[in-house]
């Protein structure tokens, strides 16, 4: 299918001339206000159009909408002015994949941007819950841990089927307090910080991806999103991320980096809080965005754990421009409510543009742990990704 963005009058954002409706809909004549519109005859075998309306288009451009309908076009209002974002828009486009697609309204951006996003809406597999963008069309609530057992978090306190049920129940507890659908998720620790150097000498134990596969596949089948968490020790995040490339080519799998467990040479876990420079994070982002593009995948959650500013050096240099990634800074502070809120306020200072915020609730370390209502109503802005450890 071909695509074009039709401006809502006044020219394109770039100032270049855009095609008029008679050019976009062959055989049509645009008539004056007092004249009538007759449905034009379509050439035999000619595919009709699917027309997407930006939120302002139906009200601001009634004549153009009427012409589109008179031509026999399918018409759909896209609430996000981005064909990738809304599951209803994606269903509409995939209902007639042979159609050429027109976007009516300045909100769609340039013709090139609209064409790229429309092609994605037609071909890219959707995320659990629908759509191709992680946020803002949903929020996520995750169980955190490792399938090996309860020592590393709530995820491993039960088998995979029970964990799926628990994650879904937890997400449902949040739903009354969110205007957006709340998506259940797992955050699986894929590499675990260790007190001994181990065979690789990096103070990090890597879980065999095959051992995680059954959990990842079961989650995907159940509509549960998965984030793989890295605790790399003295190795770098990119080297560890590449170890899980096969899992990361799945449409429902994202990636988390935990700088607390990123050691410099000579350091040991629990003797200091680890840290990473933004340059290393950006190298991972570049690779993950490229992987997502190459495999025609929906946007991935790219989550950065943090509870002290110094954990991410030069944070202002984080690259948040990859459309393939939803970058989340996840506030991991634990303790009493005021302590947690102070961590939240600190991490939000000078936050790079394009970053979503996440929050962690600790079953044992928080005194008391925030309820779902308190998490969404007292933490401001309400976090987009909440995990439970």
Secondary structure, 3 states (H helix, E strand, C coil): CCEEEECCCCCCCCCCCCCCHHHHCCCCCCCCCCCCCCCCCCCCCCCCEEEEECCCHHHHCHHHHHHHHHCCCEEEECCCCCCCCCHHHHHHHHCCCCCEEEEECHHHCCHHHHHHHHHHHHHCCCCCCCCCCCCCCEEEEEEEEECCEHHHCHHHHCCHHHHHHHHHHHHHHHHCCCCCEEEEEEEEEEEEECCCCCCCCCCEEECCHHHHHHHHHHHHHCCCEEEEEECCECCCHHHHHHHCHHHHCCCCEEEEEEHHHECCCCCCECCECCCEEHHHHHHHHHHHHHHHHHCCCCCEEEEEEECCHHHEECHHHCCCCCCCEEEEEEECCCCCHHHHHHHHHHHHCCCCCCCEEEEEECCCCCCCCCCHHHHHHCCCCCCCEEEEC
